[in-house]
Amino acid sequence: MQTNIVPSQSLERRAASFAELLIARWSDAKTLLCVGLDPDMGRLPSHLRGRDDAIFEFCREIVDATHDLVCAYKPQIAYFAAEHAEDQLAALIKYIATRYPDIPVVLDSKRGDIGPTAEQYAREAFERFGAHAVTLSPYLGFDSIEPFLADPLKGAIILCRTSNPRSADLQMLEVGGVPLYEHIAHLVTTKWNSTGQCGLVVGATYPAELARVRTIVGDMPLLVPGIGAQGGDVEASVRAGATAAGGMIINSSRAILYAAQGEDFGHHARSVAVQTRDSINMARKSPARSPA
């Protein structure tokens, strides 16, 4: 990843880029854990149901309980939009920016559309919601990505090898002698990363492909969903994708958010987050296995 690494204390004196915030969290907080904020109304604790601000309050308590354990937060826009709660999403990101300004927020919206529409989606992510980065689909090509790079401080995290079971329907198709996901990794690394703020989404459920992407992209950040409820192996993922600086945004959502249903849900969420962070850090410290 092409970016200047700036000591974290200097970030307070000017606006920091997504990459700088992320690198600082890897170093200062010593964590690769990202908590995904996917507020499912049917799974919220009963004492919050019926409140107009239930989604905000649920996510706020999760954030307050885990803020020292994460390198980023990743709200999934669909969970807010389906409940007409975009205002609560904006309030939540503003809350994080005010209380925990050193933690980057990745808006998980997987946008991908023609240039003029992409410009509006970029405004939505960065101006309306105030996110530091956004997830994007590369299917329409670079002109659908470029508007998200107009602000050199904002990040674009592009789908590459996703964690869902049927991702191979397209992502493993051969393009120029390599699987499509590898072609995407090459494109982003060599042609699209004009601001040094790009990253890729690569699922923990495919550690071999994760390792392959790492060899292609160098130190570029990888957003890695799929641990926890989806069953991705933490140790295998870290061995495949971690770099000396960090290199990974390892996301866990449901396992942390819904660790308990009572009024003390934040306490239980923190416990699972601690366990997850520690298992990631343990894997980073483990010596590599000798080849069989």
C-alpha positions in Angstrom: 0.0 0.0 0.0 1.4 3.4 -1.0 1.0 5.7 1.9 3.1 7.7 4.3 3.1 6.3 7.8 2.7 9.1 10.2 3.2 8.8 14.0 -0.1 8.8 15.7 0.5 11.8 17.8 0.8 14.0 14.7 -2.6 13.0 13.5 -4.2 15.2 16.1 -2.8 18.3 14.4 -4.5 17.7 11.0 -7.1 15.6 9.3 -5.9 12.0 9.1 -6.5 9.7 6.2 -8.2 6.4 6.5 -4.9 4.5 6.1 -3.2 6.6 8.8 -6.0 6.1 11.3 -5.9 2.4 10.6 -2.1 2.1 10.9 -2.2 4.0 14.2 -4.8 1.7 15.6 -2.8 -1.4 14.7 0.2 0.1 16.4 -1.3 2.0 19.4 -4.2 -0.3 20.3 -2.4 -3.5 19.2 -5.5 -5.0 17.6 -6.7 -6.2 14.2 -10.2 -6.7 15.4 -13.1 -4.9 13.7 -16.6 -5.1 15.2 -19.3 -5.1 12.6 -22.4 -3.2 13.6 -25.3 -5.2 12.2 -28.3 -4.3 14.4 -31.0 -6.9 13.8 -34.2 -5.6 15.4 -35.4 -9.1 16.1 -32.3 -9.8 18.2 -32.0 -6.7 20.2 -32.3 -6.9 24.0 -36.0 -6.7 25.1 -35.4 -3.5 27.2 -34.5 -1.6 24.0 -37.4 -2.8 21.8 -40.0 -0.2 21.2 -37.7 2.7 21.6 -37.4 5.1 18.8 -33.6 5.1 19.2 -33.2 1.4 19.9 -30.7 0.8 17.1 -28.5 3.8 18.1 -28.6 2.8 21.8 -27.7 -0.8 21.0 -24.8 0.1 18.8 -23.6 2.9 21.1 -23.4 0.5 24.0 -21.5 -2.0 21.9 -19.1 0.8 20.9 -18.6 2.0 24.4 -17.9 -1.6 25.6 -15.4 -2.4 22.9 -13.7 0.8 21.8 -10.3 0.0 23.2 -10.3 -3.4 21.5 -10.8 -2.5 17.9 -9.0 -1.1 14.9 -12.2 -0.1 13.2 -16.0 -0.4 13.2 -18.0 -1.5 10.3 -21.7 -0.6 10.3 -23.7 -2.5 7.6 -26.1 0.0 6.0 -28.8 -2.4 5.2 -29.6 -3.1 8.8 -30.2 0.6 9.3 -32.0 1.4 6.0 -34.5 -1.5 6.4 -35.7 0.0 9.6 -35.8 3.6 8.3 -32.9 4.3 10.7 -30.4 6.1 8.5 -30.6 9.0 10.9 -29.5 6.7 13.7 -26.6 5.5 11.5 -25.5 9.1 11.0 -25.8 9.8 14.7 -23.8 6.6 15.5 -20.9 7.5 13.2 -20.9 11.1 14.6 -20.9 9.6 18.1 -17.8 7.5 17.3 -16.1 10.5 15.7 -16.7 12.6 18.7 -16.0 10.1 21.5 -13.4 8.0 19.8 -11.9 10.1 16.9 -8.9 7.8 16.4 -11.1 4.8 15.3 -11.9 4.6 11.6 -15.4 3.7 10.5 -16.0 1.6 7.3 -19.5 1.9 5.9 -20.4 -1.5 4.6 -22.6 -0.7 1.7 -21.0 -2.5 -1.3 -21.9 0.2 -3.7 -21.2 -0.1 -7.4 -22.8 1.9 -10.2 -22.0 4.2 -13.2 -19.9 7.3 -12.6 -22.6 10.0 -11.9 -24.5 7.7 -9.6 -21.3 6.6 -7.9 -20.6 10.3 -7.2 -23.9 10.4 -5.2 -23.1 7.2 -3.4 -19.7 8.8 -2.4 -21.5 11.8 -1.1 -23.8 9.6 0.9 -20.9 7.6 2.5 -18.6 10.5 3.2 -20.7 13.6 3.5 -24.1 12.3 4.8 -22.8 9.6 7.1 -19.2 10.8 7.7 -17.5 7.4 7.1 -13.8 7.1 6.7 -14.1 4.3 4.1 -16.7 2.4 2.2 -17.0 -1.1 0.7 -17.4 -1.3 -3.1 -18.2 -3.7 -5.9 -15.7 -3.7 -8.8 -18.1 -5.2 -11.3 -18.6 -1.9 -13.3 -15.0 -1.1 -13.5 -12.8 1.8 -12.4 -15.2 4.6 -13.4 -17.6 3.2 -10.6 -14.7 3.3 -8.1 -13.0 6.6 -9.0 -15.6 9.0 -7.4 -14.8 7.4 -4.0 -11.2 8.4 -4.4 -11.9 12.0 -5.1 -11.1 12.8 -1.5 -7.5 11.6 -0.9 -8.3 11.0 2.8 -11.1 8.5 2.2 -10.8 4.8 1.8 -12.2 2.4 -0.9 -12.4 -1.2 0.1 -13.1 -3.4 -2.9 -14.8 -6.8 -3.0 -12.2 -9.4 -4.1 -12.8 -12.9 -2.7 -15.8 -12.7 -0.5 -16.7 -15.1 2.4 -20.1 -16.3 1.1 -20.4 -19.9 -0.2 -21.5 -19.1 -3.7 -18.8 -16.4 -4.3 -17.0 -18.9 -6.6 -19.8 -18.6 -9.1 -18.0 -15.5 -10.5 -14.8 -14.9 -8.4 -13.1 -18.2 -9.5 -13.8 -17.7 -13.2 -10.6 -17.6 -15.3 -9.7 -14.2 -16.6 -6.5 -14.0 -18.6 -5.2 -17.2 -17.1 -6.0 -16.3 -13.4 -9.1 -16.4 -11.3 -11.2 -13.2 -11.4 -10.4 -12.4 -7.7 -6.7 -12.4 -8.5 -7.3 -10.2 -11.5 -9.2 -7.7 -9.3 -6.3 -7.8 -6.7 -3.8 -7.0 -9.5 -6.0 -4.2 -10.9 -6.5 -2.5 -7.5 -2.8 -2.8 -6.7 -1.3 -1.6 -10.0 -3.9 0.8 -11.5 -6.7 1.8 -9.1 -4.9 2.7 -5.9 -4.2 6.2 -6.9 -4.5 7.7 -3.4 -3.0 4.9 -1.4 -6.3 4.5 0.4 -7.6 1.3 -1.2 -8.1 -2.1 0.4 -9.7 -5.4 -0.5 -12.3 -7.6 1.0 -11.1 -11.2 1.3 -13.0 -13.7 3.4 -11.5 -15.7 6.3 -13.4 -18.7 4.9 -10.8 -19.0 2.1 -7.4 -18.8 3.7 -5.5 -20.1 0.7 -7.0 -17.4 -1.5 -6.3 -14.9 1.3 -2.6 -15.9 1.2 -2.6 -15.6 -2.6 -4.1 -12.1 -2.4 -1.5 -11.0 0.2 1.3 -12.0 -2.2 -0.2 -9.9 -4.9 -1.0 -6.7 -2.9 1.9 -6.3 -0.6 1.0 -4.3 2.5 -2.4 -3.2 1.3 -5.1 -3.5 4.1 -7.4 -6.5 3.8 -10.9 -6.4 5.3 -11.5 -10.0 6.4 -15.1 -11.0 7.3 -16.1 -14.6 8.1 -14.7 -15.4 11.5 -17.1 -16.1 14.3 -20.6 -17.0 13.1 -19.4 -17.8 9.6 -16.8 -20.2 10.9 -13.6 -18.8 9.5 -10.4 -20.0 11.2 -8.6 -17.1 13.0 -5.2 -18.7 13.1 -5.3 -19.7 9.4 -6.5 -16.3 8.4 -3.8 -14.4 10.4 -1.0 -16.7 9.0 -2.3 -16.0 5.5 -2.9 -12.3 5.7 -1.1 -10.5 8.5 1.8 -8.2 7.9 4.4 -6.8 10.2 2.4 -3.6 10.7 -0.9 -5.4 10.9 -2.4 -5.5 7.4 -5.8 -6.9 8.4 -9.2 -5.6 9.5 -10.6 -8.9 10.9 -14.4 -8.4 11.2 -16.7 -10.2 13.7 -20.3 -9.1 14.0 -23.0 -11.5 15.3 -20.7 -13.4 17.7 -19.9 -10.2 19.5 -23.2 -8.3 19.1 -25.5 -11.1 20.3 -23.3 -12.7 23.0 -26.1 -12.1 25.4 -29.7 -10.7 25.4 -30.0 -9.1 28.8 -29.4 -5.6 30.0 -25.8 -6.4 30.5 -25.3 -7.3 26.8 -22.5 -4.8 26.5 -20.5 -6.6 29.2 -20.8 -10.0 27.4 -20.0 -8.4 24.0 -16.8 -7.0 25.5 -15.9 -10.5 26.8 -16.2 -12.0 23.4 -14.4 -9.1 21.8 -11.5 -9.6 24.2 -11.3 -13.3 23.4 -11.4 -12.6 19.7 -8.7 -9.9 19.9 -6.5 -12.1 22.0 -6.9 -15.1 19.7 -5.9 -12.9 16.8 -2.9 -11.6 18.7 -1.9 -15.1 19.8 -2.0 -16.2 16.1 0.3 -13.2 15.2 2.8 -14.3 17.8 2.8 -18.0 16.9 5.8 -19.2 14.9 5.0 -20.3 11.4 4.5 -24.1 10.9 7.2 -25.9 9.1 6.3 -27.2 5.6 4.9 -30.7 5.7 
